[in-house]
């Protein structure tokens, strides 16, 4: 398990309270989340574990404003954010949250460096990008070096291994300096050795940069490497397990 400092108890950095969510399947409403709740303190590394269909990814998407709850609320530093106007939610997704997924979602026509630069390009207008292009490129270069990919800058995703693509996706998520990293099965499409490398990288980011991480996984050994494990079953939180004090 990773080492952790004592986390300050107070208003959580991010919390999801009594979240319910259902999806339409034909004429039926299929419930996915049934009053699930989760909160994270600043600098905490939390794993959410559960079987396929338990609602893990949906909870993550609701917390990151990629989806809206049917009931309940999401709070950032104690302020509700799920009911904000679309433009305000877009700003939070681009400034506060970083996302990594199992299947990378790198744009195939762009080089690795261009993929990593993309969030900052989106943040600025076209004119703003050209004015700040040197700073944006430098930020992308720094983060790609941090994840060990400085030798792959000009390569396109099809020329990268699975582990390299996931590291590229992590660099893209971090280039905008988010406060919260939401990771949906970040090792799920990788072999054990490559997945271990990704976990080492996430642990280092959490330890050295105090990055708050909420990670979804179905793998017990991966989940055990976080500060705290939350179990989700049939859309409800079942229990919490803390790591042993180091």
C-alpha positions in Angstrom: 0.0 0.0 0.0 1.1 3.6 -0.6 2.2 5.8 2.2 0.0 8.7 3.1 0.2 11.7 5.4 -2.6 12.4 7.9 -5.4 14.1 5.9 -7.1 17.1 7.4 -10.7 16.5 8.3 -13.1 19.3 7.3 -15.1 20.3 4.2 -14.3 17.7 1.5 -12.7 18.9 -1.7 -15.3 17.0 -3.6 -18.4 15.1 -2.5 -21.4 13.4 -4.1 -24.4 13.2 -1.8 -27.2 10.7 -2.1 -26.8 10.3 -5.9 -29.4 8.5 -7.8 -29.3 7.9 -11.6 -31.3 5.8 -14.0 -31.0 5.3 -17.8 -33.7 4.7 -20.3 -33.7 1.3 -21.9 -36.5 1.2 -24.4 -39.6 2.0 -22.3 -37.9 1.0 -19.1 -36.0 3.0 -16.5 -32.9 1.1 -15.4 -31.6 2.3 -12.0 -27.8 2.5 -11.8 -27.1 4.6 -8.7 -29.4 4.3 -5.7 -28.5 7.1 -3.2 -24.7 6.6 -3.5 -22.5 9.0 -1.6 -18.7 9.6 -1.8 -16.4 12.4 -0.6 -12.7 13.0 -0.9 -10.4 15.3 1.1 -7.7 17.3 -0.7 -4.7 15.1 -1.4 -6.6 11.8 -0.9 -6.4 8.8 -3.1 -9.6 6.8 -3.2 -10.4 3.6 -5.1 -14.0 2.7 -5.9 -14.4 -1.0 -6.4 -17.3 -3.1 -7.7 -18.4 -5.5 -10.3 -19.4 -4.5 -13.8 -22.7 -2.8 -13.7 -22.5 -1.7 -10.1 -22.5 2.0 -11.0 -18.8 2.8 -10.5 -18.3 4.6 -13.8 -21.6 6.4 -13.6 -20.7 7.8 -10.1 -17.4 9.0 -11.5 -19.0 10.7 -14.4 -21.6 12.4 -12.2 -18.8 13.7 -9.9 -16.8 15.0 -12.8 -19.9 16.7 -14.4 -19.8 14.4 -17.4 -23.4 13.3 -16.5 -26.1 14.8 -14.3 -27.8 13.0 -11.3 -31.5 12.4 -11.2 -31.4 13.1 -7.5 -28.7 14.2 -5.0 -26.0 16.8 -5.5 -22.3 17.2 -6.2 -20.3 19.8 -4.1 -16.9 21.3 -4.7 -15.4 22.9 -1.6 -18.9 22.8 -0.1 -20.5 24.6 -3.1 -23.0 22.8 -5.3 -21.8 22.4 -8.9 -24.0 19.8 -10.6 -26.8 22.4 -11.1 -24.6 25.1 -12.7 -25.2 26.5 -16.2 -23.6 24.4 -19.0 -20.8 27.0 -19.6 -19.9 27.0 -15.9 -19.7 23.2 -15.8 -17.5 23.3 -18.9 -15.1 25.6 -17.1 -14.9 23.3 -14.1 -14.3 20.3 -16.4 -11.4 22.1 -18.0 -9.9 23.7 -14.9 -10.7 21.5 -11.9 -11.0 18.0 -13.2 -8.7 15.7 -15.1 -10.0 12.5 -16.7 -8.3 9.3 -17.7 -10.2 6.3 -19.1 -9.6 2.6 -19.8 -9.5 3.2 -23.6 -7.2 6.3 -23.7 -9.3 8.3 -26.2 -6.3 9.9 -27.8 -7.0 11.6 -31.1 -5.5 9.3 -33.8 -4.7 12.1 -36.3 -2.6 14.1 -33.7 0.9 13.5 -32.4 1.4 12.6 -28.7 2.5 16.2 -28.0 -0.6 17.6 -29.8 -2.8 15.3 -27.8 -1.3 16.5 -24.6 -1.7 20.1 -25.6 -5.3 19.7 -26.5 -6.9 20.7 -23.2 -5.0 24.0 -23.1 -5.8 24.6 -26.7 -9.5 24.2 -25.8 -9.1 26.5 -22.8 -8.0 29.4 -25.0 -9.6 31.0 -28.0 -7.8 30.6 -31.3 -6.2 34.0 -30.8 -5.4 33.1 -27.2 -3.7 29.9 -28.2 -1.4 31.7 -30.7 -0.5 34.3 -28.2 0.3 31.6 -25.6 1.5 28.8 -27.8 5.0 28.8 -26.5 3.8 28.5 -22.9 1.3 25.8 -23.8 3.9 23.8 -25.7 6.4 24.1 -22.7 3.7 22.9 -20.3 3.0 19.9 -22.5 6.7 19.1 -22.9 7.2 19.2 -19.1 4.3 16.9 -18.3 5.3 14.4 -21.1 8.8 14.3 -19.6 7.3 13.7 -16.2 5.4 10.6 -17.4 8.5 9.3 -19.2 7.4 10.0 -22.8 9.7 12.8 -23.9 11.2 10.4 -26.6 7.7 9.9 -28.1 6.5 13.4 -28.8 6.1 13.2 -32.6 4.5 9.7 -32.5 0.8 9.2 -33.2 -1.3 6.9 -30.9 -1.1 4.0 -33.4 2.7 4.0 -33.0 2.6 3.8 -29.2 2.2 0.8 -26.9 -0.8 0.5 -24.6 1.2 1.7 -21.6 2.5 4.6 -23.5 -1.0 5.6 -24.7 -2.2 5.5 -21.1 0.7 7.6 -19.9 -0.1 10.0 -22.7 -3.7 10.1 -21.5 -2.5 10.9 -18.0 -0.2 13.7 -19.3 -3.2 15.1 -21.2 -5.3 15.0 -18.1 -2.6 16.7 -16.0 -1.4 19.4 -18.4 -4.1 21.9 -17.3 -3.0 21.3 -13.6 -6.4 19.9 -12.3 -7.2 19.7 -8.6 -8.9 16.3 -9.0 -8.0 13.4 -11.2 -10.8 11.0 -12.0 -9.5 7.7 -13.3 -11.9 5.1 -14.8 -10.2 1.7 -14.9 -6.8 3.2 -15.8 -5.1 -0.3 -15.8 -8.0 -2.3 -17.1 -6.8 -2.5 -20.7 -3.1 -3.2 -19.7 -1.0 -6.3 -18.8 0.0 -6.7 -15.2 3.5 -5.3 -15.5 2.4 -2.2 -17.5 -0.5 -1.7 -15.1 1.9 -1.7 -12.2 3.9 1.1 -13.9 0.7 3.2 -14.3 -0.1 2.7 -10.6 3.4 3.7 -9.6 2.9 6.9 -11.6 -0.4 7.7 -10.0 1.0 7.1 -6.5 3.9 9.4 -7.3 1.6 12.1 -8.5 -0.6 11.8 -5.4 2.4 11.8 -3.1 4.6 14.5 -4.7 1.9 16.9 -6.0 -0.8 16.1 -3.4 -3.1 15.4 -6.4 -6.6 14.2 -5.3 -7.4 11.0 -7.1 -10.6 9.0 -7.3 -10.1 5.8 -9.2 -12.6 3.2 -10.4 -11.5 -0.4 -10.6 -12.7 -4.0 -10.4 -9.3 -5.3 -9.3 -8.8 -5.8 -5.6 -5.0 -5.6 -5.8 -5.2 -2.3 -7.7 -7.8 -0.9 -5.3 -5.7 -1.8 -2.3 -3.0 0.7 -3.4 -5.1 3.7 -2.6 -5.5 5.4 0.8 -9.1 4.2 1.0 -11.3 1.7 -0.8 -15.0 2.3 -1.2 -17.2 -0.7 -2.3 -20.1 -0.1 -4.6 -22.8 -2.8 -5.1 -26.0 -2.4 -7.0 -25.7 1.3 -6.9 -25.1 1.7 -3.2 -22.0 2.2 -1.1 -21.4 -1.0 0.9 -18.3 -0.1 3.0 -15.0 1.6 3.4 -11.6 0.2 4.0 -8.5 2.3 5.0 -5.0 1.4 4.4 -2.8 0.4 7.4 -0.8 3.3 8.8 2.7 3.3 7.5 
